[in-house]
Amino acid sequence: MARTAECAAPEGSQDRDEWMTVIEMQEYMGASRSKAYDLVWSGEIDSYRLGRKLLVSRASVDAYIESRSGRK
């Protein structure tokens, strides 16, 4: 199962721009909806659940994209 925590946003990350929904992540990455959810459920993208909403870390998404682009 994925590493999805059911808690409030981690301390120090109250800035709304640091977190996005999976649908926002999908649009940001230009990925399909199923690929976006696959990345979350596999644990490749950090996420947490706030009620029914699943939020992902923008930093985690950026790190994933960078790791796939071959740039270091």
CORLINZI-V644329 format. One record per run of one state. SS is the DSSP state (~ for helix, > for strand, _ for the rest). FROM is the first residue (numbers start at 1). TO is the last residue. Records with the same first field share a line. If there is no record, write none. Layout:
# CORLINZI-V644329
SS = FROM-TO ; FROM-TO
This chain:
# CORLINZI-V644329
_ = 1-3 ; 7-15 ; 30-32 ; 43-46 ; 51-52 ; 70-72
> = 4-6 ; 19-21 ; 47-50 ; 53-57
~ = 16-18 ; 22-29 ; 33-42 ; 58-69
